[in-house]
Amino acid sequence: MKRNIAIVWGGYSSEVIVSAKSMAGVYSFLDKEKYNLYKVKIVKEGWTVEIDGETHPVDKNDFTFHTLEKEKIKIDFAFIIIHGTPGEDGHLQAYFDMLDIPYSTCGMMPSSLTMNKFVCNNFLRNFGIRVADSLYLNKDSKYEINNITEKLGLPMFVKPNTGGSSFATTKVKSVDQLQKAIDVAFGETPDVIIESFIKGTEVTCGCYKIKNKEVVFPLTEVVTSNDFFDYDAKYEGQVEEITPARISQEITEEIQRLTRKIYDLVGAKGIIRVDFIISDNKPYLLEVNTVPGMTQTSFIPQQVAAAGLNITEVLTEIIENEFNVN
């Protein structure tokens, strides 16, 4: 009997447009001979599912819905592909935990931790992971522009602390740009992280672990002529992505080792992606992504292919692992 899989997409942030692309990617990757697939959209306006071109409401009490024939559909597994809140910050994970519905991502606590860039980076710093110097601001923070510049230097990055996809992220090159950058970031989330700039080669590494198996993918090198790896570079093709990365075997293995270590330290599950920048032959952590992009051209599908693996088989392994944990 086929399992019912919900591909859960949407979200409450600007990343909803990215989630739509990832949903289409996951739908194309999943094994339709093995699973019944349902596209469940979660947005502020409501929770709905698309069945044969028709839209039906989802019952939030038990995450069920009815077909046109009035058949009640219960979901066996949720493949979460919401970037940002509520799918990457632990909210949806806690909901599914209460309903005892297994899902594809990290649990509530790891999701909450990794979504908060400032907290996550400083947590991992305690375990010897190199990270950029940073400052945290919330709506009540008192700050002096000149003091921030003095502490972190120029250029610096200002970004929403719990955002993603480089929305509302600014590379600040002069003091007079800083206040506007902070205001823009606050427009996306209620807290802001400001990080010192590290010049170097940006790479990213995917990883997943299931029972008795650990897979770390080849690294992807990110090359863009834009000021940094911004939204246009990520999603409008203004970037060159090279897999495997053109770096030494020694640094490659160190970053793969760090990725495995970070996976365990944060208590990850499913596929994650960890972004680094290499400066003076030393890798610095940029951020941990527990719901990485899954479009046809995203990093993870690229890395899976470069590893000689089949993306459909990888996702099937991750789903089936939830039913074979004992």
PyMOL commands that set and color helices and strands:
alter all, ss='L'
color gray80, all
select helices_A, chain A and resi 16-29+91-99+108-115+117-125+145-152+175-186+231-235+249-266+299-306+311-321
alter helices_A, ss='H'
color red, helices_A
select strands_A, chain A and resi 3-10+35-43+46-51+54-57+65-66+72-73+77-80+134-138+156-160+170-172+191-196+201-210+213-216+220-223+240-242+270-279+282-289
alter strands_A, ss='S'
color yellow, strands_A
deselect
rebuild
show_as cartoon
